[in-house]
Amino acid sequence: MDITTYNRDAWNNYVAKGNEWTLPVGPERIAAAREGRFEVLLTPTKPVPADWFPDLNGCDLLGLACGGGQQGPLFAAAGATVTIFDNSPAQLGRDREVADREGLDIVTVQGNMADLSVFDDASFDLVFNPCSVVFAPDVTPIWQECARVLRPGGVLMTGVTNPALFLFDYEKSQRGELAVRHRIPYADPTDLTPAELQKFLDEREALVFGHSLDSLIGGQLRAGLQLVGFFEDAAPEEALTQFMPNYIATRAVKPG
């Protein structure tokens, strides 16, 4: 199975169904961002601290796997030069929709987040990557590509799923029961039973991967980035939330 193609189509379907992460921001939030007042998410609920951001005026910003018309238009309204790179044409369409509505300049590029070869070395001051590497089988090339396209002193902000979330049986967790079943790293295509996987395919659900902390955090360090910011977050609807945060946001800098 070609995971990139399958997940592209799954996210196109999410847009058609009105998934919460595909709904563009409204005019009132764009107006606030134009005045320098905006909040964006890397993880499900907790806004990114304002002091994590450089001055966005003239900032060359790459929204990596960041389609949906939610973050990119706010950055553009705040003064950044914005490129949104996403696997889903429909998600990119959401950004163009807001850009057209609000008179914003946003470049949209379709592609696989593990291959940023369309961009030159040292092209961006900031890479903003909300929770999305969960849809990629291997995060190592993603961090390497982020480090390559960042300028010296540039910043990578990313949100990731705590791998602890993938230890548990999915169906039981949906009922509020936590039953340890899987090892980490985890992968839907290989760790689900054939019947479970077929149900996901029939329902056109995106396939996900639970990466180790070594690859999620250590991988950024091995790519040459320096970790300078960290916070945890939780999704209220997930059973694990009653015991621990299940999402992580990091801020890393490319030395220079």
Number of C-alpha atoms within 10 A of each C-alpha: 6 6 15 19 12 16 20 22 19 19 23 20 19 20 21 12 10 10 12 10 16 23 15 19 18 14 12 8 17 22 16 15 19 15 12 16 14 19 16 17 19 24 25 18 13 17 13 20 12 11 7 14 12 12 11 19 14 13 18 19 24 27 21 30 24 26 30 30 24 22 22 32 32 27 26 25 28 23 21 23 22 26 21 27 24 23 23 27 20 22 32 24 18 21 28 24 17 24 20 12 11 15 13 21 18 21 16 21 17 17 19 19 24 19 13 19 13 8 12 11 15 14 15 25 24 26 24 23 25 22 21 19 25 20 21 21 20 16 20 17 16 21 25 20 18 30 27 21 21 26 20 15 13 24 28 25 23 23 27 25 27 22 21 21 24 23 17 18 16 19 12 13 16 12 10 14 14 17 13 15 11 18 15 15 17 20 20 18 18 10 15 16 11 11 9 15 17 13 12 16 14 9 11 17 17 20 20 19 23 27 25 19 16 11 16 24 17 15 19 25 19 14 18 16 24 16 18 11 13 13 15 17 22 20 16 13 10 15 19 19 15 13 7 14 19 24 24 22 23 22 21 24 24 21 14 7
